Amino acid sequence: MDLKEICKEIRCETLNCIGSIGVGHIGGCLSVAEVLTVLYFKHMNVDPKNPHMEGRDRFVMSKGHAGPAVYATLAVKGFFPRSELLTLNKNGTKLPSHCDMNKTIGIDMTAGSLGQGFSCAVGIAIASKLSKDNAYVYSIVGDGESQEGQIWEAAMYAAHRKLDNLIAFTDYNGYQIDGSLDEVCSLGDLEQKWKAFGFDTVVIDGHDIDAIDVAITNAKDCKGHPHMIILRTVKGKGVDFIEAKKPGNHSMSLSTDDVKNAIEQIRRR
Amino acid sequence: MAMRDVLCEELYKLMQNDEKVVVIDADLAKADGTFNLRKSFPDRAFDVGIAEANMTSIAAGMSSYGFKPWITSFTPFVSRRNADQIAISVAYSKQNVKIVGTDPGITAELNGGTHMGIEDVGILRSIPNTVIVEIIDEVQLRKAIPVINDYHGCVYLRMFRKDCPIVTKEDYEFDLFKADTLKKGVDVSIFATGIMVETALKAAEILNEKGINAEVINIHTIKPIDKETVIESVKKTGAAVVCENHNIMGGLYSAVAEVTARHCPVKLVPVGIPDVAGEVGKLPYLRERMHMTVDDVVNAALEAKGLL
């Protein structure tokens, strides 16, 4: 299956996952479907049959509320049955709203309290360097999450340590719970900020699979600096009535009909 | 020997024997004694700068990779300042991170109220998956560090970083989950931790002269508290004093009260920081100011016995 088809599968399974409980963080899940596709189906050295494989690449979803998008990706990849996606947030579930490494097979780091996951990813990148196993550490940071001071503590230190095995992404969809970032607290020139912090930085269309692939390949070739790939994205991407609700799509209700309509839209594209 | 130098020596031994042990600081390595580890282990002993939150989450990330990080700073900065990082990156995530907080409570002395961790035990105690240890002297510290390193999980160790009077005997063995009964007695239980252990022992001598035979127990592990030892002691004595270098809210006094209130209610009198903010001063002044002297412990014991 080509990456575009896989990406559609991930979007549909994300909708099934959140739809199974009727409410969830759908906007910021749909905005990262392409990057998750390229990571798990093109670049990451992981094995669903051996999820704890030594020396594997790691992934930290620092904006932990995009857990359902990661779960959908892991299920499509074969880490666990797709049917398990329908247990999201059910009592005693292995799939909580926010990523939990102790509950879900394939999740490398717990996240949810914003800012911490990216710092953990820096720790993992240091650990990988110490272990000399040539693993890459990937992490997705939210644009709203970038208002957390800890992101910049971690950024400063990652550059100081020249962690070129750290490839980070910003899901720059422009919206947070209380409104647009520009209304709440603008990130200003985010590209220049990351460059100033010492990151090899590019800005690309976050829904262009080929562009993401190229950006990751280029990042791997650029030694001596950590990497930030800023993804220009649309919150709720791929479903018109979800996109239209921003910023209300950060967390929104999804009826059975909504899920059906949304999946039909995605399949048609 | 200063406690920070003992800390450095013992961490050095751990690092020599186990290449997974790493030591991370946030610009207080020279104050906490860990700086010299960088000469021997330049890759595994490092500084993240003045960024305690980042230090804690980095440690959690390294733990997820199989490393055994120890992080250090002054007590308030490694607990109060990064409570959420300890709660989520470390404790909730069940990571194997050891947290050393130096100069708790009034031992911050001339750094003053801003640097006094008087609530750290209360904060950490209410976070699930934490173990809280307070060390009294270099003998206990040497015995405790390998045991703490071998325990998989989040352990918070609070200790004074300078010279401490030696209370512990050389043949002592440290049991992470067992309190140490330092003096047997039958009339009143004195539960003490940290710098207040020596104070409690001196108070017990004075009480002895007054015909009161006090039992002195060092609760080195405040969480999980050794319930059996607490219950056994107060069942025998029927009255107790709790001595700590911490706010009397949330620390050892609360921990002992939680046990006795349920299992064997007795009169329980606190000696500790009486819910007031810290201030600058040397220890003798601060002990007077906070009512943490030997006489305060004696009076607390008399009060517990209904004799005051």
Interface residues (C-beta under 8 A of the other chain):
Chain A: R58 V60 D100 M101 N102 D108 M109 T110 G112 S113 G115 Q116 G117 S119 C120 A121 V122 G123 I124 A125 I126 A127 S128 L130 S131 G149 Q150 E153 A154 M156 Y157 H160
Chain B: V22 D43 R44 V48 G49 A51 A53 N54 T56 S57 I58 A59 A60 G61 M62 S63 S64 Y65 G66 F67 D84 Q85 A87 I88 S89 Y92 S93 K94
